[in-house]
């Protein structure tokens, strides 16, 4: 369940993990992605990542390996890129040096 705090941050508790804390002053980049919350259906568009420069830039979701958001209903939504399972999952590009 999400707990809003007076400093503008949010603390989330999960039965499997320690409480997650989103600080309004933390460094991250925004993710350009929208989807409905799988729990309540509200549209989410405030996904974040710490994979890149963490300068609060907006980046395409296809660049990030992990991004996340918290819905007002208390759901924590993570997107984690699946690892490539074999060489056919890669595109080879060759440049002449």
N, CA, C and O atoms as a GROMACS GRO file, in nm:
protein
  388
    1UNK      N    1   0.084  -0.118   0.000
    1UNK     CA    2   0.000   0.000   0.000
    1UNK      C    3   0.088   0.124   0.000
    1UNK      O    4   0.192   0.125   0.067
    2UNK      N    5   0.052   0.227  -0.072
    2UNK     CA    6   0.130   0.351  -0.079
    2UNK      C    7   0.094   0.441   0.038
    2UNK      O    8  -0.022   0.451   0.078
    3UNK      N    9   0.195   0.504   0.090
    3UNK     CA   10   0.175   0.600   0.198
    3UNK      C   11   0.238   0.731   0.156
    3UNK      O   12   0.359   0.738   0.138
    4UNK      N   13   0.156   0.837   0.139
    4UNK     CA   14   0.211   0.966   0.103
    4UNK      C   15   0.267   1.031   0.228
    4UNK      O   16   0.213   1.019   0.338
    5UNK      N   17   0.378   1.101   0.208
    5UNK     CA   18   0.443   1.168   0.319
    5UNK      C   19   0.437   1.318   0.298
    5UNK      O   20   0.411   1.364   0.186
    6UNK      N   21   0.459   1.393   0.402
    6UNK     CA   22   0.446   1.539   0.393
    6UNK      C   23   0.556   1.602   0.309
    6UNK      O   24   0.540   1.716   0.264
    7UNK      N   25   0.669   1.534   0.286
    7UNK     CA   26   0.777   1.592   0.207
    7UNK      C   27   0.759   1.568   0.057
    7UNK      O   28   0.848   1.601  -0.021
    8UNK      N   29   0.645   1.510   0.015
    8UNK     CA   30   0.618   1.489  -0.126
    8UNK      C   31   0.664   1.354  -0.177
    8UNK      O   32   0.643   1.322  -0.294
    9UNK      N   33   0.728   1.274  -0.092
    9UNK     CA   34   0.773   1.143  -0.134
    9UNK      C   35   0.666   1.040  -0.104
    9UNK      O   36   0.567   1.069  -0.038
   10UNK      N   37   0.687   0.919  -0.154
   10UNK     CA   38   0.591   0.810  -0.135
   10UNK      C   39   0.668   0.689  -0.084
   10UNK      O   40   0.776   0.660  -0.134
   11UNK      N   41   0.613   0.618   0.013
   11UNK     CA   42   0.670   0.493   0.061
   11UNK      C   43   0.575   0.381   0.023
   11UNK      O   44   0.455   0.389   0.049
   12UNK      N   45   0.629   0.277  -0.039
   12UNK     CA   46   0.550   0.161  -0.080
   12UNK      C   47   0.594   0.040  -0.002
   12UNK      O   48   0.713   0.021   0.022
   13UNK      N   49   0.499  -0.042   0.036
   13UNK     CA   50   0.532  -0.166   0.105
   13UNK      C   51   0.484  -0.283   0.022
   13UNK      O   52   0.372  -0.283  -0.030
   14UNK      N   53   0.569  -0.382   0.011
   14UNK     CA   54   0.538  -0.503  -0.061
   14UNK      C   55   0.554  -0.618   0.036
   14UNK      O   56   0.643  -0.614   0.120
   15UNK      N   57   0.471  -0.721   0.028
   15UNK     CA   58   0.486  -0.832   0.121
   15UNK      C   59   0.618  -0.908   0.102
   15UNK      O   60   0.664  -0.974   0.194
   16UNK      N   61   0.679  -0.897  -0.016
   16UNK     CA   62   0.801  -0.972  -0.046
   16UNK      C   63   0.929  -0.893  -0.021
   16UNK      O   64   1.036  -0.952  -0.011
   17UNK      N   65   0.919  -0.762  -0.011
   17UNK     CA   66   1.038  -0.679  -0.007
   17UNK      C   67   1.028  -0.576   0.105
   17UNK      O   68   0.923  -0.558   0.168
   18UNK      N   69   1.140  -0.509   0.126
   18UNK     CA   70   1.140  -0.398   0.220
   18UNK      C   71   1.064  -0.282   0.157
   18UNK      O   72   1.048  -0.278   0.035
   19UNK      N   73   1.016  -0.186   0.237
   19UNK     CA   74   0.944  -0.072   0.180
   19UNK      C   75   1.029   0.003   0.078
   19UNK      O   76   1.148   0.024   0.098
   20UNK      N   77   0.967   0.041  -0.033
   20UNK     CA   78   1.031   0.120  -0.137
   20UNK      C   79   1.001   0.266  -0.109
   20UNK      O   80   0.890   0.300  -0.069
   21UNK      N   81   1.098   0.352  -0.129
   21UNK     CA   82   1.081   0.494  -0.101
   21UNK      C   83   1.114   0.573  -0.226
   21UNK      O   84   1.227   0.566  -0.276
   22UNK      N   85   1.017   0.648  -0.279
   22UNK     CA   86   1.041   0.736  -0.394
   22UNK      C   87   1.054   0.878  -0.342
   22UNK      O   88   0.956   0.937  -0.296
   23UNK      N   89   1.173   0.932  -0.349
   23UNK     CA   90   1.200   1.067  -0.301
   23UNK      C   91   1.177   1.165  -0.416
   23UNK      O   92   1.222   1.141  -0.528
   24UNK      N   93   1.110   1.274  -0.389
   24UNK     CA   94   1.083   1.373  -0.493
   24UNK      C   95   1.211   1.439  -0.542
   24UNK      O   96   1.210   1.503  -0.647
   25UNK      N   97   1.321   1.427  -0.469
   25UNK     CA   98   1.449   1.487  -0.509
   25UNK      C   99   1.545   1.385  -0.569
   25UNK      O  100   1.658   1.421  -0.601
   26UNK      N  101   1.505   1.260  -0.586
   26UNK     CA  102   1.595   1.160  -0.639
   26UNK      C  103   1.628   1.187  -0.785
   26UNK      O  104   1.553   1.256  -0.855
   27UNK      N  105   1.739   1.132  -0.832
   27UNK     CA  106   1.779   1.149  -0.971
   27UNK      C  107   1.730   1.030  -1.051
   27UNK      O  108   1.742   0.916  -1.007
   28UNK      N  109   1.676   1.058  -1.169
   28UNK     CA  110   1.621   0.955  -1.256
   28UNK      C  111   1.595   1.019  -1.391
   28UNK      O  112   1.614   1.140  -1.408
   29UNK      N  113   1.554   0.939  -1.487
   29UNK     CA  114   1.505   0.988  -1.616
   29UNK      C  115   1.360   0.944  -1.630
   29UNK      O  116   1.321   0.839  -1.580
   30UNK      N  117   1.281   1.026  -1.700
   30UNK     CA  118   1.143   0.990  -1.730
   30UNK      C  119   1.142   0.896  -1.849
   30UNK      O  120   1.228   0.905  -1.936
   31UNK      N  121   1.045   0.806  -1.853
   31UNK     CA  122   1.028   0.713  -1.964
   31UNK      C  123   0.906   0.754  -2.045
   31UNK      O  124   0.799   0.779  -1.990
   32UNK      N  125   0.923   0.763  -2.177
   32UNK     CA  126   0.813   0.797  -2.266
   32UNK      C  127   0.732   0.670  -2.294
   32UNK      O  128   0.755   0.601  -2.393
   33UNK      N  129   0.637   0.642  -2.204
   33UNK     CA  130   0.553   0.523  -2.216
   33UNK      C  131   0.425   0.546  -2.136
   33UNK      O  132   0.428   0.605  -2.029
   34UNK      N  133   0.315   0.499  -2.190
   34UNK     CA  134   0.185   0.506  -2.122
   34UNK      C  135   0.121   0.369  -2.124
   34UNK      O  136   0.133   0.295  -2.222
   35UNK      N  137   0.052   0.336  -2.016
   35UNK     CA  138  -0.025   0.212  -2.011
   35UNK      C  139  -0.125   0.221  -1.897
   35UNK      O  140  -0.107   0.301  -1.805
   36UNK      N  141  -0.231   0.141  -1.902
   36UNK     CA  142  -0.325   0.139  -1.790
   36UNK      C  143  -0.266   0.061  -1.672
   36UNK      O  144  -0.191  -0.035  -1.692
   37UNK      N  145  -0.300   0.104  -1.553
   37UNK     CA  146  -0.259   0.029  -1.434
   37UNK      C  147  -0.324  -0.108  -1.438
   37UNK      O  148  -0.446  -0.116  -1.458
   38UNK      N  149  -0.249  -0.215  -1.421
   38UNK     CA  150  -0.309  -0.348  -1.423
   38UNK      C  151  -0.403  -0.375  -1.306
   38UNK      O  152  -0.481  -0.470  -1.310
   39UNK      N  153  -0.397  -0.291  -1.203
   39UNK     CA  154  -0.482  -0.311  -1.086
   39UNK      C  155  -0.614  -0.233  -1.097
   39UNK      O  156  -0.722  -0.289  -1.076
   40UNK      N  157  -0.606  -0.102  -1.129
   40UNK     CA  158  -0.728  -0.019  -1.128
   40UNK      C  159  -0.767   0.036  -1.265
   40UNK      O  160  -0.879   0.084  -1.281
   41UNK      N  161  -0.678   0.028  -1.364
   41UNK     CA  162  -0.709   0.074  -1.499
   41UNK      C  163  -0.676   0.220  -1.527
   41UNK      O  164  -0.690   0.264  -1.641
   42UNK      N  165  -0.632   0.296  -1.426
   42UNK     CA  166  -0.596   0.437  -1.447
   42UNK      C  167  -0.474   0.443  -1.540
   42UNK      O  168  -0.382   0.362  -1.528
   43UNK      N  169  -0.475   0.540  -1.633
   43UNK     CA  170  -0.360   0.552  -1.723
   43UNK      C  171  -0.239   0.605  -1.648
   43UNK      O  172  -0.247   0.705  -1.577
   44UNK      N  173  -0.127   0.536  -1.667
   44UNK     CA  174  -0.001   0.576  -1.605
   44UNK      C  175   0.090   0.635  -1.713
   44UNK      O  176   0.101   0.579  -1.822
   45UNK      N  177   0.153   0.746  -1.683
   45UNK     CA  178   0.246   0.807  -1.777
   45UNK      C  179   0.367   0.867  -1.706
   45UNK      O  180   0.439   0.948  -1.765
   46UNK      N  181   0.390   0.829  -1.582
   46UNK     CA  182   0.502   0.885  -1.507
   46UNK      C  183   0.605   0.777  -1.470
   46UNK      O  184   0.648   0.767  -1.355
   47UNK      N  185   0.643   0.698  -1.570
   47UNK     CA  186   0.744   0.595  -1.549
   47UNK      C  187   0.882   0.658  -1.537
   47UNK      O  188   0.912   0.760  -1.601
   48UNK      N  189   0.966   0.597  -1.455
   48UNK     CA  190   1.102   0.645  -1.430
   48UNK      C  191   1.202   0.531  -1.448
   48UNK      O  192   1.166   0.413  -1.443
   49UNK      N  193   1.328   0.569  -1.470
   49UNK     CA  194   1.437   0.473  -1.475
   49UNK      C  195   1.561   0.537  -1.414
   49UNK      O  196   1.575   0.659  -1.410
   50UNK      N  197   1.650   0.452  -1.369
   50UNK     CA  198   1.782   0.497  -1.323
   50UNK      C  199   1.890   0.433  -1.408
   50UNK      O  200   2.007   0.431  -1.369
   51UNK      N  201   1.852   0.382  -1.525
   51UNK     CA  202   1.946   0.311  -1.612
   51UNK      C  203   2.045   0.402  -1.684
   51UNK      O  204   2.153   0.358  -1.722
   52UNK      N  205   2.009   0.529  -1.704
   52UNK     CA  206   2.089   0.613  -1.793
   52UNK      C  207   2.151   0.730  -1.718
   52UNK      O  208   2.213   0.710  -1.614
   53UNK      N  209   2.136   0.851  -1.768
   53UNK     CA  210   2.207   0.968  -1.713
   53UNK      C  211   2.148   1.024  -1.584
   53UNK      O  212   2.217   1.094  -1.510
   54UNK      N  213   2.023   0.993  -1.555
   54UNK     CA  214   1.957   1.041  -1.434
   54UNK      C  215   1.957   1.193  -1.423
   54UNK      O  216   1.985   1.250  -1.318
   55UNK      N  217   1.924   1.257  -1.536
   55UNK     CA  218   1.919   1.403  -1.542
   55UNK      C  219   1.776   1.452  -1.563
   55UNK      O  220   1.754   1.566  -1.603
   56UNK      N  221   1.677   1.365  -1.535
   56UNK     CA  222   1.535   1.395  -1.555
   56UNK      C  223   1.502   1.427  -1.700
   56UNK      O  224   1.413   1.506  -1.730
   57UNK      N  225   1.577   1.362  -1.791
   57UNK     CA  226   1.546   1.369  -1.933
   57UNK      C  227   1.433   1.272  -1.961
   57UNK      O  228   1.408   1.181  -1.882
   58UNK      N  229   1.364   1.290  -2.073
   58UNK     CA  230   1.262   1.196  -2.116
   58UNK      C  231   1.322   1.109  -2.224
   58UNK      O  232   1.372   1.159  -2.325
   59UNK      N  233   1.316   0.976  -2.203
   59UNK     CA  234   1.378   0.884  -2.298
   59UNK      C  235   1.276   0.781  -2.344
   59UNK      O  236   1.174   0.758  -2.278
   60UNK      N  237   1.303   0.720  -2.456
   60UNK     CA  238   1.218   0.616  -2.513
   60UNK      C  239   1.229   0.489  -2.428
   60UNK      O  240   1.339   0.452  -2.387
   61UNK      N  241   1.119   0.424  -2.404
   61UNK     CA  242   1.119   0.303  -2.320
   61UNK      C  243   1.206   0.192  -2.376
   61UNK      O  244   1.254   0.108  -2.300
   62UNK      N  245   1.227   0.189  -2.508
   62UNK     CA  246   1.305   0.082  -2.569
   62UNK      C  247   1.453   0.089  -2.535
   62UNK      O  248   1.526  -0.007  -2.558
   63UNK      N  249   1.497   0.201  -2.480
   63UNK     CA  250   1.638   0.217  -2.443
   63UNK      C  251   1.665   0.162  -2.302
   63UNK      O  252   1.775   0.116  -2.274
   64UNK      N  253   1.566   0.168  -2.216
   64UNK     CA  254   1.585   0.130  -2.076
   64UNK      C  255   1.577  -0.021  -2.056
   64UNK      O  256   1.508  -0.091  -2.130
   65UNK      N  257   1.649  -0.069  -1.956
   65UNK     CA  258   1.641  -0.210  -1.917
   65UNK      C  259   1.538  -0.231  -1.807
   65UNK      O  260   1.479  -0.338  -1.797
   66UNK      N  261   1.517  -0.130  -1.726
   66UNK     CA  262   1.424  -0.140  -1.614
   66UNK      C  263   1.359  -0.004  -1.594
   66UNK      O  264   1.429   0.097  -1.584
   67UNK      N  265   1.226   0.001  -1.587
   67UNK     CA  266   1.158   0.123  -1.551
   67UNK      C  267   1.035   0.090  -1.468
   67UNK      O  268   0.987  -0.024  -1.470
   68UNK      N  269   0.985   0.188  -1.396
   68UNK     CA  270   0.883   0.162  -1.294
   68UNK      C  271   0.795   0.285  -1.272
   68UNK      O  272   0.832   0.397  -1.309
   69UNK      N  273   0.680   0.262  -1.212
   69UNK     CA  274   0.590   0.370  -1.170
   69UNK      C  275   0.508   0.320  -1.053
   69UNK      O  276   0.499   0.199  -1.028
   70UNK      N  277   0.448   0.412  -0.981
   70UNK     CA  278   0.356   0.378  -0.875
   70UNK      C  279   0.223   0.445  -0.906
   70UNK      O  280   0.219   0.564  -0.937
   71UNK      N  281   0.117   0.369  -0.899
   71UNK     CA  282  -0.018   0.421  -0.925
   71UNK      C  283  -0.076   0.476  -0.795
   71UNK      O  284  -0.034   0.437  -0.686
   72UNK      N  285  -0.170   0.566  -0.807
   72UNK     CA  286  -0.236   0.621  -0.687
   72UNK      C  287  -0.311   0.514  -0.609
   72UNK      O  288  -0.339   0.533  -0.491
   73UNK      N  289  -0.345   0.401  -0.675
   73UNK     CA  290  -0.415   0.293  -0.604
   73UNK      C  291  -0.318   0.212  -0.518
   73UNK      O  292  -0.362   0.125  -0.441
   74UNK      N  293  -0.188   0.239  -0.529
   74UNK     CA  294  -0.088   0.169  -0.449
   74UNK      C  295  -0.014   0.060  -0.523
   74UNK      O  296   0.075  -0.003  -0.465
   75UNK      N  297  -0.046   0.035  -0.649
   75UNK     CA  298   0.023  -0.068  -0.726
   75UNK      C  299   0.160  -0.016  -0.771
   75UNK      O  300   0.172   0.097  -0.819
   76UNK      N  301   0.261  -0.099  -0.755
   76UNK     CA  302   0.397  -0.070  -0.802
   76UNK      C  303   0.413  -0.148  -0.932
   76UNK      O  304   0.397  -0.270  -0.932
   77UNK      N  305   0.444  -0.081  -1.043
   77UNK     CA  306   0.455  -0.145  -1.173
   77UNK      C  307   0.599  -0.138  -1.220
   77UNK      O  308   0.654  -0.028  -1.234
   78UNK      N  309   0.660  -0.254  -1.243
   78UNK     CA  310   0.797  -0.265  -1.293
   78UNK      C  311   0.794  -0.323  -1.433
   78UNK      O  312   0.720  -0.417  -1.460
   79UNK      N  313   0.874  -0.268  -1.523
   79UNK     CA  314   0.902  -0.330  -1.652
   79UNK      C  315   1.051  -0.363  -1.651
   79UNK      O  316   1.134  -0.275  -1.630
   80UNK      N  317   1.084  -0.489  -1.674
   80UNK     CA  318   1.222  -0.534  -1.675
   80UNK      C  319   1.245  -0.608  -1.807
   80UNK      O  320   1.174  -0.704  -1.838
   81UNK      N  321   1.344  -0.562  -1.884
   81UNK     CA  322   1.372  -0.622  -2.013
   81UNK      C  323   1.418  -0.766  -1.994
   81UNK      O  324   1.501  -0.796  -1.908
   82UNK      N  325   1.364  -0.854  -2.076
   82UNK     CA  326   1.403  -0.994  -2.070
   82UNK      C  327   1.542  -1.010  -2.131
   82UNK      O  328   1.572  -0.946  -2.232
   83UNK      N  329   1.625  -1.094  -2.073
   83UNK     CA  330   1.758  -1.115  -2.132
   83UNK      C  331   1.746  -1.193  -2.264
   83UNK      O  332   1.655  -1.273  -2.283
   84UNK      N  333   1.840  -1.168  -2.352
   84UNK     CA  334   1.844  -1.243  -2.476
   84UNK      C  335   1.874  -1.389  -2.443
   84UNK      O  336   1.960  -1.418  -2.360
   85UNK      N  337   1.802  -1.479  -2.507
   85UNK     CA  338   1.819  -1.620  -2.473
   85UNK      C  339   1.917  -1.692  -2.565
   85UNK      O  340   1.974  -1.794  -2.526
   86UNK      N  341   1.938  -1.641  -2.685
   86UNK     CA  342   2.039  -1.703  -2.773
   86UNK      C  343   2.086  -1.600  -2.874
   86UNK      O  344   2.035  -1.488  -2.878
   87UNK      N  345   2.182  -1.636  -2.954
   87UNK     CA  346   2.245  -1.543  -3.048
   87UNK      C  347   2.146  -1.491  -3.152
   87UNK      O  348   2.167  -1.382  -3.205
   88UNK      N  349   2.041  -1.564  -3.181
   88UNK     CA  350   1.942  -1.518  -3.278
   88UNK      C  351   1.863  -1.397  -3.229
   88UNK      O  352   1.795  -1.332  -3.308
   89UNK      N  353   1.871  -1.366  -3.099
   89UNK     CA  354   1.804  -1.250  -3.044
   89UNK      C  355   1.880  -1.120  -3.071
   89UNK      O  356   1.830  -1.012  -3.041
   90UNK      N  357   2.000  -1.131  -3.127
   90UNK     CA  358   2.084  -1.015  -3.153
   90UNK      C  359   2.089  -0.984  -3.302
   90UNK      O  360   2.082  -1.075  -3.385
   91UNK      N  361   2.100  -0.855  -3.336
   91UNK     CA  362   2.127  -0.812  -3.472
   91UNK      C  363   2.276  -0.779  -3.479
   91UNK      O  364   2.324  -0.695  -3.403
   92UNK      N  365   2.349  -0.843  -3.570
   92UNK     CA  366   2.491  -0.813  -3.585
   92UNK      C  367   2.506  -0.699  -3.685
   92UNK      O  368   2.446  -0.700  -3.792
   93UNK      N  369   2.587  -0.601  -3.648
   93UNK     CA  370   2.620  -0.491  -3.737
   93UNK      C  371   2.770  -0.483  -3.747
   93UNK      O  372   2.839  -0.492  -3.646
   94UNK      N  373   2.821  -0.464  -3.868
   94UNK     CA  374   2.965  -0.462  -3.891
   94UNK      C  375   3.001  -0.333  -3.960
   94UNK      O  376   2.936  -0.293  -4.057
   95UNK      N  377   3.106  -0.267  -3.911
   95UNK     CA  378   3.159  -0.147  -3.975
   95UNK      C  379   3.303  -0.173  -4.015
   95UNK      O  380   3.378  -0.238  -3.943
   96UNK      N  381   3.341  -0.121  -4.130
   96UNK     CA  382   3.480  -0.131  -4.173
   96UNK      C  383   3.558  -0.016  -4.109
   96UNK      O  384   3.522   0.100  -4.127
   97UNK      N  385   3.663  -0.048  -4.035
   97UNK     CA  386   3.742   0.055  -3.968
   97UNK      C  387   3.860   0.097  -4.050
   97UNK      O  388   3.937   0.183  -4.008
   0.00000   0.00000   0.00000
